[in-house]
Amino acid sequence: MRATVLVRPKDGILDPQGEAVESSLRKLGFDVQSVRVGKVIDVEVQADGTGPARAELERMCDELLANPLIESYEIHLDES
Amino acid sequence: MRATVLVRPKDGILDPQGEAVESSLRKLGFDVQSVRVGKVIDVEVQADGTGPARAELERMCDELLANPLIESYEIHLDES
């Protein structure tokens, strides 16, 4: 089953990459108010149904994909 | 207007970060077939309506956010 995981810096956590992108976009003339940069991780995982797949992906996030102290994550399952 | 941009390595383009994550997930015991890693960029942009916002974001992607030779991008506007 295919899944997309979005990992983002939590609100209030410094995001130097986002700040650099924001500043570059402004220098290029774009009118942006805020930019935050995180990771998108596309995973093809072996699981019986969406429930077990989601549980497995949550474990992956907790153990490796995200740092729960400073990052939040969102799991989207492709159920097609 | 808030927007989320997903920037991913194109199919066939080497993704060392994805390979490293895949190998680490397997070592942790997860049954994954493939992993690809890209960027998620949340942008708050000033624009009159969704049409102009999307056009502005496409320009940002072409000029800075994505490398069109090796990356594809997807724009999601938060129209709420």
Backbone of each chain as nested JSON, in Angstrom:
{
  "chains": [
    {"id": "A", "residues": [
      {"number": 1, "name": "MET", "atoms": {"N": [0.837, -1.199, 0.0], "CA": [0.0, 0.0, 0.0], "C": [0.882, 1.263, 0.0]}},
      {"number": 2, "name": "ARG", "atoms": {"N": [0.495, 2.226, -0.822], "CA": [1.271, 3.453, -0.893], "C": [0.8, 4.451, 0.163]}},
      {"number": 3, "name": "ALA", "atoms": {"N": [1.733, 5.158, 0.775], "CA": [1.383, 6.176, 1.759], "C": [2.307, 7.372, 1.598]}},
      {"number": 4, "name": "THR", "atoms": {"N": [1.778, 8.525, 1.958], "CA": [2.579, 9.745, 1.951], "C": [2.607, 10.294, 3.367]}},
      {"number": 5, "name": "VAL", "atoms": {"N": [3.801, 10.539, 3.879], "CA": [3.957, 11.066, 5.227], "C": [4.536, 12.475, 5.125]}},
      {"number": 6, "name": "LEU", "atoms": {"N": [3.869, 13.431, 5.765], "CA": [4.394, 14.804, 5.8], "C": [4.96, 15.064, 7.185]}},
      {"number": 7, "name": "VAL", "atoms": {"N": [6.224, 15.458, 7.245], "CA": [6.887, 15.746, 8.517], "C": [7.263, 17.226, 8.515]}},
      {"number": 8, "name": "ARG", "atoms": {"N": [6.749, 17.964, 9.504], "CA": [6.96, 19.418, 9.524], "C": [7.531, 19.869, 10.853]}},
      {"number": 9, "name": "PRO", "atoms": {"N": [8.303, 20.956, 10.845], "CA": [8.729, 21.525, 12.13], "C": [7.5, 22.035, 12.872]}},
      {"number": 10, "name": "LYS", "atoms": {"N": [7.419, 21.759, 14.192], "CA": [6.273, 22.234, 14.973], "C": [6.263, 23.759, 15.049]}},
      {"number": 11, "name": "ASP", "atoms": {"N": [5.075, 24.329, 15.295], "CA": [4.976, 25.775, 15.5], "C": [5.912, 26.188, 16.631]}},
      {"number": 12, "name": "GLY", "atoms": {"N": [6.599, 27.291, 16.439], "CA": [7.466, 27.801, 17.493], "C": [8.875, 27.247, 17.418]}},
      {"number": 13, "name": "ILE", "atoms": {"N": [9.056, 26.183, 16.648], "CA": [10.396, 25.606, 16.473], "C": [11.098, 26.347, 15.336]}},
      {"number": 14, "name": "LEU", "atoms": {"N": [12.337, 26.738, 15.585], "CA": [13.127, 27.449, 14.584], "C": [13.247, 26.605, 13.313]}},
      {"number": 15, "name": "ASP", "atoms": {"N": [13.125, 27.273, 12.159], "CA": [13.203, 26.563, 10.878], "C": [14.124, 27.348, 9.943]}},
      {"number": 16, "name": "PRO", "atoms": {"N": [15.415, 27.167, 10.098], "CA": [16.384, 27.967, 9.317], "C": [16.225, 27.774, 7.812]}},
      {"number": 17, "name": "GLN", "atoms": {"N": [15.873, 26.554, 7.367], "CA": [15.689, 26.32, 5.944], "C": [14.495, 27.126, 5.425]}},
      {"number": 18, "name": "GLY", "atoms": {"N": [13.411, 27.135, 6.204], "CA": [12.24, 27.935, 5.827], "C": [12.582, 29.414, 5.762]}},
      {"number": 19, "name": "GLU", "atoms": {"N": [13.377, 29.88, 6.72], "CA": [13.759, 31.298, 6.728], "C": [14.601, 31.652, 5.507]}},
      {"number": 20, "name": "ALA", "atoms": {"N": [15.498, 30.746, 5.147], "CA": [16.353, 30.998, 3.974], "C": [15.514, 31.052, 2.703]}},
      {"number": 21, "name": "VAL", "atoms": {"N": [14.556, 30.122, 2.575], "CA": [13.699, 30.098, 1.385], "C": [12.844, 31.366, 1.344]}},
      {"number": 22, "name": "GLU", "atoms": {"N": [12.3, 31.748, 2.501], "CA": [11.464, 32.96, 2.579], "C": [12.251, 34.184, 2.127]}},
      {"number": 23, "name": "SER", "atoms": {"N": [13.449, 34.302, 2.634], "CA": [14.276, 35.459, 2.283], "C": [14.635, 35.445, 0.79]}},
      {"number": 24, "name": "SER", "atoms": {"N": [14.916, 34.266, 0.24], "CA": [15.236, 34.178, -1.188], "C": [14.021, 34.528, -2.049]}},
      {"number": 25, "name": "LEU", "atoms": {"N": [12.848, 34.031, -1.638], "CA": [11.635, 34.341, -2.41], "C": [11.378, 35.842, -2.411]}},
      {"number": 26, "name": "ARG", "atoms": {"N": [11.586, 36.501, -1.252], "CA": [11.383, 37.961, -1.187], "C": [12.36, 38.676, -2.104]}},
      {"number": 27, "name": "LYS", "atoms": {"N": [13.606, 38.211, -2.095], "CA": [14.611, 38.853, -2.965], "C": [14.242, 38.704, -4.434]}},
      {"number": 28, "name": "LEU", "atoms": {"N": [13.538, 37.602, -4.771], "CA": [13.094, 37.397, -6.153], "C": [11.824, 38.185, -6.465]}},
      {"number": 29, "name": "GLY", "atoms": {"N": [11.288, 38.898, -5.45], "CA": [10.131, 39.759, -5.696], "C": [8.786, 39.152, -5.318]}},
      {"number": 30, "name": "PHE", "atoms": {"N": [8.794, 37.981, -4.685], "CA": [7.522, 37.359, -4.306], "C": [7.031, 37.914, -2.977]}},
      {"number": 31, "name": "ASP", "atoms": {"N": [5.696, 38.087, -2.885], "CA": [5.089, 38.65, -1.679], "C": [4.643, 37.512, -0.755]}},
      {"number": 32, "name": "VAL", "atoms": {"N": [5.595, 36.981, 0.021], "CA": [5.274, 35.876, 0.929], "C": [5.342, 36.334, 2.385]}},
      {"number": 33, "name": "GLN", "atoms": {"N": [4.434, 35.775, 3.203], "CA": [4.406, 36.148, 4.621], "C": [5.169, 35.156, 5.477]}},
      {"number": 34, "name": "SER", "atoms": {"N": [5.09, 33.897, 5.129], "CA": [5.806, 32.919, 5.944], "C": [6.08, 31.668, 5.114]}},
      {"number": 35, "name": "VAL", "atoms": {"N": [7.191, 31.038, 5.383], "CA": [7.565, 29.801, 4.691], "C": [8.105, 28.822, 5.728]}},
      {"number": 36, "name": "ARG", "atoms": {"N": [7.624, 27.586, 5.679], "CA": [8.139, 26.525, 6.545], "C": [8.481, 25.336, 5.653]}},
      {"number": 37, "name": "VAL", "atoms": {"N": [9.605, 24.71, 5.945], "CA": [10.05, 23.593, 5.106], "C": [10.123, 22.31, 5.933]}},
      {"number": 38, "name": "GLY", "atoms": {"N": [9.541, 21.258, 5.404], "CA": [9.608, 19.957, 6.051], "C": [9.927, 18.882, 5.02]}},
      {"number": 39, "name": "LYS", "atoms": {"N": [9.605, 17.637, 5.357], "CA": [9.909, 16.517, 4.465], "C": [8.623, 15.838, 4.009]}},
      {"number": 40, "name": "VAL", "atoms": {"N": [8.624, 15.36, 2.772], "CA": [7.56, 14.463, 2.328], "C": [8.209, 13.11, 2.054]}},
      {"number": 41, "name": "ILE", "atoms": {"N": [7.628, 12.068, 2.636], "CA": [8.197, 10.724, 2.5], "C": [7.129, 9.806, 1.905]}},
      {"number": 42, "name": "ASP", "atoms": {"N": [7.396, 9.302, 0.711], "CA": [6.478, 8.353, 0.071], "C": [6.954, 6.948, 0.378]}},
      {"number": 43, "name": "VAL", "atoms": {"N": [6.074, 6.171, 0.988], "CA": [6.446, 4.827, 1.422], "C": [5.505, 3.816, 0.786]}},
      {"number": 44, "name": "GLU", "atoms": {"N": [6.085, 2.748, 0.277], "CA": [5.273, 1.597, -0.175], "C": [5.436, 0.531, 0.892]}},
      {"number": 45, "name": "VAL", "atoms": {"N": [4.344, 0.26, 1.627], "CA": [4.443, -0.614, 2.791], "C": [3.543, -1.843, 2.619]}},
      {"number": 46, "name": "GLN", "atoms": {"N": [4.016, -2.977, 3.143], "CA": [3.257, -4.225, 3.085], "C": [2.341, -4.29, 4.298]}},
      {"number": 47, "name": "ALA", "atoms": {"N": [1.014, -4.301, 4.103], "CA": [0.102, -4.385, 5.252], "C": [-1.254, -4.879, 4.789]}},
      {"number": 48, "name": "ASP", "atoms": {"N": [-1.981, -5.561, 5.699], "CA": [-3.318, -6.066, 5.401], "C": [-4.355, -5.013, 5.751]}},
      {"number": 49, "name": "GLY", "atoms": {"N": [-4.663, -4.129, 4.815], "CA": [-5.707, -3.143, 5.07], "C": [-5.173, -1.844, 5.613]}},
      {"number": 50, "name": "THR", "atoms": {"N": [-6.046, -0.839, 5.66], "CA": [-5.606, 0.515, 6.017], "C": [-5.307, 0.668, 7.509]}},
      {"number": 51, "name": "GLY", "atoms": {"N": [-6.062, -0.055, 8.341], "CA": [-5.826, 0.057, 9.784], "C": [-4.411, -0.367, 10.153]}},
      {"number": 52, "name": "PRO", "atoms": {"N": [-4.024, -1.599, 9.815], "CA": [-2.659, -2.049, 10.107], "C": [-1.599, -1.181, 9.412]}},
      {"number": 53, "name": "ALA", "atoms": {"N": [-1.886, -0.713, 8.183], "CA": [-0.918, 0.119, 7.475], "C": [-0.673, 1.411, 8.249]}},
      {"number": 54, "name": "ARG", "atoms": {"N": [-1.764, 2.036, 8.697], "CA": [-1.624, 3.291, 9.449], "C": [-0.842, 3.073, 10.747]}},
      {"number": 55, "name": "ALA", "atoms": {"N": [-1.146, 1.973, 11.446], "CA": [-0.451, 1.673, 12.705], "C": [1.052, 1.508, 12.45]}},
      {"number": 56, "name": "GLU", "atoms": {"N": [1.368, 0.803, 11.354], "CA": [2.766, 0.554, 10.996], "C": [3.459, 1.893, 10.682]}},
      {"number": 57, "name": "LEU", "atoms": {"N": [2.782, 2.759, 9.934], "CA": [3.367, 4.046, 9.572], "C": [3.564, 4.94, 10.799]}},
      {"number": 58, "name": "GLU", "atoms": {"N": [2.625, 4.862, 11.748], "CA": [2.796, 5.649, 12.976], "C": [4.039, 5.185, 13.731]}},
      {"number": 59, "name": "ARG", "atoms": {"N": [4.259, 3.876, 13.753], "CA": [5.466, 3.354, 14.417], "C": [6.726, 3.832, 13.687]}},
      {"number": 60, "name": "MET", "atoms": {"N": [6.684, 3.82, 12.34], "CA": [7.845, 4.319, 11.576], "C": [8.139, 5.778, 11.921]}},
      {"number": 61, "name": "CYS", "atoms": {"N": [7.068, 6.577, 12.023], "CA": [7.252, 8.002, 12.346], "C": [7.87, 8.156, 13.731]}},
      {"number": 62, "name": "ASP", "atoms": {"N": [7.319, 7.41, 14.702], "CA": [7.807, 7.542, 16.069], "C": [9.241, 7.055, 16.214]}},
      {"number": 63, "name": "GLU", "atoms": {"N": [9.596, 6.008, 15.441], "CA": [10.923, 5.416, 15.62], "C": [11.994, 6.039, 14.746]}},
      {"number": 64, "name": "LEU", "atoms": {"N": [11.608, 6.582, 13.576], "CA": [12.646, 7.034, 12.653], "C": [12.324, 8.31, 11.875]}},
      {"number": 65, "name": "LEU", "atoms": {"N": [11.103, 8.379, 11.321], "CA": [10.853, 9.422, 10.317], "C": [10.736, 10.821, 10.913]}},
      {"number": 66, "name": "ALA", "atoms": {"N": [10.208, 10.923, 12.13], "CA": [10.019, 12.243, 12.73], "C": [10.662, 12.301, 14.102]}},
      {"number": 67, "name": "ASN", "atoms": {"N": [11.084, 13.489, 14.5], "CA": [11.544, 13.71, 15.867], "C": [10.387, 14.354, 16.623]}},
      {"number": 68, "name": "PRO", "atoms": {"N": [9.7, 13.584, 17.493], "CA": [8.462, 14.084, 18.099], "C": [8.649, 15.341, 18.961]}},
      {"number": 69, "name": "LEU", "atoms": {"N": [9.878, 15.614, 19.391], "CA": [10.121, 16.818, 20.186], "C": [9.928, 18.076, 19.351]}},
      {"number": 70, "name": "ILE", "atoms": {"N": [10.326, 18.024, 18.099], "CA": [10.339, 19.246, 17.295], "C": [9.547, 19.144, 15.987]}},
      {"number": 71, "name": "GLU", "atoms": {"N": [9.051, 17.934, 15.689], "CA": [8.343, 17.776, 14.421], "C": [6.977, 17.113, 14.618]}},
      {"number": 72, "name": "SER", "atoms": {"N": [6.021, 17.513, 13.782], "CA": [4.729, 16.826, 13.757], "C": [4.64, 16.055, 12.45]}},
      {"number": 73, "name": "TYR", "atoms": {"N": [3.79, 15.032, 12.427], "CA": [3.634, 14.29, 11.173], "C": [2.17, 14.057, 10.838]}},
      {"number": 74, "name": "GLU", "atoms": {"N": [1.935, 13.81, 9.553], "CA": [0.606, 13.593, 9.002], "C": [0.728, 12.411, 8.044]}},
      {"number": 75, "name": "ILE", "atoms": {"N": [-0.157, 11.426, 8.186], "CA": [-0.091, 10.234, 7.331], "C": [-1.282, 10.222, 6.373]}},
      {"number": 76, "name": "HIS", "atoms": {"N": [-0.997, 10.106, 5.078], "CA": [-2.066, 9.975, 4.081], "C": [-1.913, 8.637, 3.38]}},
      {"number": 77, "name": "LEU", "atoms": {"N": [-2.939, 7.788, 3.496], "CA": [-2.899, 6.492, 2.82], "C": [-3.564, 6.601, 1.461]}},
      {"number": 78, "name": "ASP", "atoms": {"N": [-2.941, 6.021, 0.472], "CA": [-3.537, 5.942, -0.859], "C": [-4.344, 4.653, -0.922]}},
      {"number": 79, "name": "GLU", "atoms": {"N": [-5.677, 4.776, -0.74], "CA": [-6.505, 3.57, -0.6], "C": [-6.983, 3.015, -1.93]}},
      {"number": 80, "name": "SER", "atoms": {"N": [-6.52, 3.614, -3.02], "CA": [-6.964, 3.119, -4.339], "C": [-6.323, 1.776, -4.654]}}
    ]},
    {"id": "B", "residues": [
      {"number": 1, "name": "MET", "atoms": {"N": [-3.038, 33.806, 1.47], "CA": [-3.556, 32.462, 1.231], "C": [-2.483, 31.422, 1.538]}},
      {"number": 2, "name": "ARG", "atoms": {"N": [-2.901, 30.356, 2.22], "CA": [-1.949, 29.309, 2.566], "C": [-1.862, 28.276, 1.449]}},
      {"number": 3, "name": "ALA", "atoms": {"N": [-0.669, 27.805, 1.204], "CA": [-0.488, 26.77, 0.188], "C": [0.556, 25.773, 0.671]}},
      {"number": 4, "name": "THR", "atoms": {"N": [0.426, 24.551, 0.185], "CA": [1.405, 23.51, 0.476], "C": [1.973, 23.019, -0.855]}},
      {"number": 5, "name": "VAL", "atoms": {"N": [3.286, 23.044, -0.951], "CA": [3.957, 22.599, -2.174], "C": [4.742, 21.327, -1.848]}},
      {"number": 6, "name": "LEU", "atoms": {"N": [4.517, 20.272, -2.632], "CA": [5.289, 19.037, -2.463], "C": [6.293, 18.934, -3.6]}},
      {"number": 7, "name": "VAL", "atoms": {"N": [7.56, 18.806, -3.246], "CA": [8.629, 18.692, -4.245], "C": [9.275, 17.322, -4.074]}},
      {"number": 8, "name": "ARG", "atoms": {"N": [9.253, 16.534, -5.16], "CA": [9.737, 15.152, -5.059], "C": [10.763, 14.861, -6.137]}},
      {"number": 9, "name": "PRO", "atoms": {"N": [11.691, 13.957, -5.86], "CA": [12.597, 13.516, -6.928], "C": [11.784, 12.791, -8.0]}},
      {"number": 10, "name": "LYS", "atoms": {"N": [12.065, 13.091, -9.274], "CA": [11.334, 12.416, -10.357], "C": [11.666, 10.927, -10.387]}},
      {"number": 11, "name": "ASP", "atoms": {"N": [10.732, 10.156, -10.963], "CA": [10.994, 8.72, -11.139], "C": [12.295, 8.534, -11.904]}},
      {"number": 12, "name": "GLY", "atoms": {"N": [13.098, 7.588, -11.477], "CA": [14.337, 7.293, -12.183], "C": [15.51, 8.124, -11.697]}},
      {"number": 13, "name": "ILE", "atoms": {"N": [15.227, 9.186, -10.949], "CA": [16.313, 10.008, -10.4], "C": [16.766, 9.386, -9.076]}},
      {"number": 14, "name": "LEU", "atoms": {"N": [18.063, 9.277, -8.915], "CA": [18.63, 8.701, -7.703], "C": [18.181, 9.502, -6.475]}},
      {"number": 15, "name": "ASP", "atoms": {"N": [17.831, 8.785, -5.393], "CA": [17.373, 9.456, -4.179], "C": [18.103, 8.837, -2.987]}},
      {"number": 16, "name": "PRO", "atoms": {"N": [19.318, 9.277, -2.725], "CA": [20.125, 8.651, -1.669], "C": [19.471, 8.758, -0.291]}},
      {"number": 17, "name": "GLN", "atoms": {"N": [18.766, 9.867, -0.049], "CA": [18.105, 10.025, 1.255], "C": [16.995, 8.971, 1.406]}},
      {"number": 18, "name": "GLY", "atoms": {"N": [16.241, 8.773, 0.328], "CA": [15.195, 7.746, 0.352], "C": [15.787, 6.359, 0.563]}},
      {"number": 19, "name": "GLU", "atoms": {"N": [16.919, 6.09, -0.103], "CA": [17.555, 4.775, 0.055], "C": [18.031, 4.56, 1.484]}},
      {"number": 20, "name": "ALA", "atoms": {"N": [18.561, 5.62, 2.089], "CA": [19.045, 5.512, 3.473], "C": [17.885, 5.259, 4.426]}},
      {"number": 21, "name": "VAL", "atoms": {"N": [16.787, 5.964, 4.217], "CA": [15.619, 5.774, 5.082], "C": [15.059, 4.37, 4.894]}},
      {"number": 22, "name": "GLU", "atoms": {"N": [14.988, 3.91, 3.642], "CA": [14.473, 2.57, 3.358], "C": [15.31, 1.507, 4.069]}},
      {"number": 23, "name": "SER", "atoms": {"N": [16.617, 1.649, 3.96], "CA": [17.496, 0.672, 4.583], "C": [17.36, 0.713, 6.111]}},
      {"number": 24, "name": "SER", "atoms": {"N": [17.23, 1.906, 6.685], "CA": [17.064, 2.008, 8.141], "C": [15.737, 1.403, 8.59]}},
      {"number": 25, "name": "LEU", "atoms": {"N": [14.673, 1.651, 7.817], "CA": [13.367, 1.085, 8.188], "C": [13.424, -0.436, 8.165]}},
      {"number": 26, "name": "ARG", "atoms": {"N": [14.121, -0.985, 7.148], "CA": [14.231, -2.448, 7.075], "C": [15.002, -2.997, 8.264]}},
      {"number": 27, "name": "LYS", "atoms": {"N": [16.085, -2.291, 8.638], "CA": [16.875, -2.757, 9.794], "C": [16.042, -2.728, 11.069]}},
      {"number": 28, "name": "LEU", "atoms": {"N": [15.062, -1.801, 11.131], "CA": [14.183, -1.731, 12.302], "C": [13.068, -2.778, 12.229]}},
      {"number": 29, "name": "GLY", "atoms": {"N": [13.017, -3.538, 11.125], "CA": [12.044, -4.618, 11.025], "C": [10.795, -4.279, 10.233]}},
      {"number": 30, "name": "PHE", "atoms": {"N": [10.755, -3.107, 9.606], "CA": [9.562, -2.752, 8.835], "C": [9.628, -3.352, 7.437]}},
      {"number": 31, "name": "ASP", "atoms": {"N": [8.452, -3.783, 6.96], "CA": [8.357, -4.423, 5.646], "C": [7.996, -3.365, 4.596]}},
      {"number": 32, "name": "VAL", "atoms": {"N": [9.012, -2.625, 4.114], "CA": [8.77, -1.57, 3.117], "C": [9.383, -1.971, 1.775]}},
      {"number": 33, "name": "GLN", "atoms": {"N": [8.67, -1.595, 0.692], "CA": [9.149, -1.927, -0.652], "C": [9.946, -0.775, -1.262]}},
      {"number": 34, "name": "SER", "atoms": {"N": [9.502, 0.446, -0.997], "CA": [10.228, 1.576, -1.575], "C": [9.979, 2.832, -0.761]}},
      {"number": 35, "name": "VAL", "atoms": {"N": [10.994, 3.685, -0.685], "CA": [10.877, 4.945, 0.045], "C": [11.498, 6.053, -0.803]}},
      {"number": 36, "name": "ARG", "atoms": {"N": [10.785, 7.169, -0.951], "CA": [11.323, 8.331, -1.654], "C": [11.141, 9.533, -0.732]}},
      {"number": 37, "name": "VAL", "atoms": {"N": [12.143, 10.379, -0.673], "CA": [12.074, 11.533, 0.222], "C": [12.151, 12.825, -0.577]}},
      {"number": 38, "name": "GLY", "atoms": {"N": [11.232, 13.738, -0.299], "CA": [11.245, 15.059, -0.924], "C": [10.997, 16.129, 0.115]}},
      {"number": 39, "name": "LYS", "atoms": {"N": [10.561, 17.291, -0.345], "CA": [10.334, 18.414, 0.564], "C": [8.865, 18.813, 0.57]}},
      {"number": 40, "name": "VAL", "atoms": {"N": [8.39, 19.236, 1.75], "CA": [7.088, 19.889, 1.812], "C": [7.338, 21.338, 2.215]}},
      {"number": 41, "name": "ILE", "atoms": {"N": [6.772, 22.264, 1.457], "CA": [6.994, 23.686, 1.717], "C": [5.64, 24.348, 1.927]}},
      {"number": 42, "name": "ASP", "atoms": {"N": [5.405, 24.856, 3.138], "CA": [4.171, 25.586, 3.428], "C": [4.438, 27.068, 3.226]}},
      {"number": 43, "name": "VAL", "atoms": {"N": [3.65, 27.684, 2.355], "CA": [3.87, 29.088, 2.009], "C": [2.601, 29.87, 2.29]}},
      {"number": 44, "name": "GLU", "atoms": {"N": [2.739, 31.015, 2.939], "CA": [1.632, 31.957, 3.09], "C": [1.908, 33.065, 2.091]}},
      {"number": 45, "name": "VAL", "atoms": {"N": [1.059, 33.142, 1.038], "CA": [1.333, 34.056, -0.059], "C": [0.2, 35.073, -0.213]}},
      {"number": 46, "name": "GLN", "atoms": {"N": [0.579, 36.294, -0.601], "CA": [-0.398, 37.36, -0.824], "C": [-0.884, 37.272, -2.266]}},
      {"number": 47, "name": "ALA", "atoms": {"N": [-2.198, 37.029, -2.484], "CA": [-2.707, 36.953, -3.861], "C": [-4.214, 37.155, -3.85]}},
      {"number": 48, "name": "ASP", "atoms": {"N": [-4.742, 37.686, -4.958], "CA": [-6.181, 37.908, -5.101], "C": [-6.826, 36.68, -5.729]}},
      {"number": 49, "name": "GLY", "atoms": {"N": [-7.23, 35.739, -4.91], "CA": [-7.927, 34.569, -5.445], "C": [-6.991, 33.413, -5.741]}},
      {"number": 50, "name": "THR", "atoms": {"N": [-7.596, 32.272, -6.025], "CA": [-6.803, 31.053, -6.184], "C": [-6.049, 31.012, -7.517]}},
      {"number": 51, "name": "GLY", "atoms": {"N": [-6.622, 31.587, -8.569], "CA": [-5.936, 31.579, -9.871], "C": [-4.585, 32.271, -9.791]}},
      {"number": 52, "name": "PRO", "atoms": {"N": [-4.591, 33.555, -9.386], "CA": [-3.316, 34.262, -9.257], "C": [-2.374, 33.61, -8.245]}},
      {"number": 53, "name": "ALA", "atoms": {"N": [-2.934, 33.06, -7.155], "CA": [-2.078, 32.406, -6.149], "C": [-1.36, 31.216, -6.776]}},
      {"number": 54, "name": "ARG", "atoms": {"N": [-2.099, 30.404, -7.532], "CA": [-1.496, 29.233, -8.147], "C": [-0.414, 29.637, -9.161]}},
      {"number": 55, "name": "ALA", "atoms": {"N": [-0.707, 30.683, -9.943], "CA": [0.278, 31.152, -10.93], "C": [1.56, 31.609, -10.226]}},
      {"number": 56, "name": "GLU", "atoms": {"N": [1.381, 32.349, -9.123], "CA": [2.526, 32.843, -8.352], "C": [3.341, 31.664, -7.796]}},
      {"number": 57, "name": "LEU", "atoms": {"N": [2.65, 30.655, -7.289], "CA": [3.342, 29.502, -6.712], "C": [4.074, 28.702, -7.79]}},
      {"number": 58, "name": "GLU", "atoms": {"N": [3.48, 28.614, -8.975], "CA": [4.174, 27.92, -10.07], "C": [5.466, 28.646, -10.418]}},
      {"number": 59, "name": "ARG", "atoms": {"N": [5.424, 29.969, -10.415], "CA": [6.647, 30.731, -10.695], "C": [7.69, 30.485, -9.598]}},
      {"number": 60, "name": "MET", "atoms": {"N": [7.221, 30.464, -8.333], "CA": [8.166, 30.18, -7.226], "C": [8.836, 28.823, -7.417]}},
      {"number": 61, "name": "CYS", "atoms": {"N": [8.045, 27.826, -7.829], "CA": [8.596, 26.483, -8.028], "C": [9.627, 26.503, -9.15]}},
      {"number": 62, "name": "ASP", "atoms": {"N": [9.273, 27.151, -10.265], "CA": [10.175, 27.161, -11.421], "C": [11.459, 27.932, -11.121]}},
      {"number": 63, "name": "GLU", "atoms": {"N": [11.341, 29.0, -10.308], "CA": [12.51, 29.855, -10.091], "C": [13.362, 29.427, -8.9]}},
      {"number": 64, "name": "LEU", "atoms": {"N": [12.75, 28.786, -7.897], "CA": [13.53, 28.52, -6.689], "C": [13.232, 27.18, -6.001]}},
      {"number": 65, "name": "LEU", "atoms": {"N": [11.935, 26.842, -5.858], "CA": [11.601, 25.745, -4.949], "C": [11.953, 24.36, -5.5]}},
      {"number": 66, "name": "ALA", "atoms": {"N": [11.855, 24.205, -6.818], "CA": [12.131, 22.889, -7.399], "C": [13.167, 23.012, -8.501]}},
      {"number": 67, "name": "ASN", "atoms": {"N": [13.902, 21.952, -8.718], "CA": [14.808, 21.864, -9.859], "C": [14.106, 21.014, -10.92]}},
      {"number": 68, "name": "PRO", "atoms": {"N": [13.573, 21.657, -11.97], "CA": [12.711, 20.94, -12.919], "C": [13.411, 19.789, -13.648]}},
      {"number": 69, "name": "LEU", "atoms": {"N": [14.73, 19.775, -13.656], "CA": [15.444, 18.661, -14.302], "C": [15.271, 17.363, -13.533]}},
      {"number": 70, "name": "ILE", "atoms": {"N": [15.249, 17.467, -12.219], "CA": [15.255, 16.239, -11.415], "C": [14.09, 16.14, -10.426]}},
      {"number": 71, "name": "GLU", "atoms": {"N": [13.296, 17.22, -10.319], "CA": [12.209, 17.196, -9.338], "C": [10.872, 17.573, -9.98]}},
      {"number": 72, "name": "SER", "atoms": {"N": [9.802, 16.967, -9.464], "CA": [8.463, 17.382, -9.862], "C": [7.821, 18.077, -8.669]}},
      {"number": 73, "name": "TYR", "atoms": {"N": [6.809, 18.904, -8.939], "CA": [6.138, 19.559, -7.811], "C": [4.626, 19.494, -7.957]}},
      {"number": 74, "name": "GLU", "atoms": {"N": [3.959, 19.652, -6.817], "CA": [2.506, 19.573, -6.709], "C": [2.091, 20.72, -5.808]}},
      {"number": 75, "name": "ILE", "atoms": {"N": [1.103, 21.517, -6.24], "CA": [0.667, 22.67, -5.444], "C": [-0.726, 22.412, -4.899]}},
      {"number": 76, "name": "HIS", "atoms": {"N": [-0.888, 22.538, -3.577], "CA": [-2.21, 22.423, -2.966], "C": [-2.57, 23.733, -2.286]}},
      {"number": 77, "name": "LEU", "atoms": {"N": [-3.654, 24.371, -2.748], "CA": [-4.072, 25.634, -2.136], "C": [-5.088, 25.347, -1.047]}},
      {"number": 78, "name": "ASP", "atoms": {"N": [-4.93, 26.013, 0.1], "CA": [-5.912, 25.91, 1.175], "C": [-6.94, 27.009, 0.935]}},
      {"number": 79, "name": "GLU", "atoms": {"N": [-8.104, 26.637, 0.355], "CA": [-9.078, 27.644, -0.078], "C": [-10.045, 28.02, 1.033]}},
      {"number": 80, "name": "SER", "atoms": {"N": [-9.86, 27.502, 2.229], "CA": [-10.779, 27.834, 3.332], "C": [-10.565, 29.271, 3.769]}}
    ]}
  ]
}
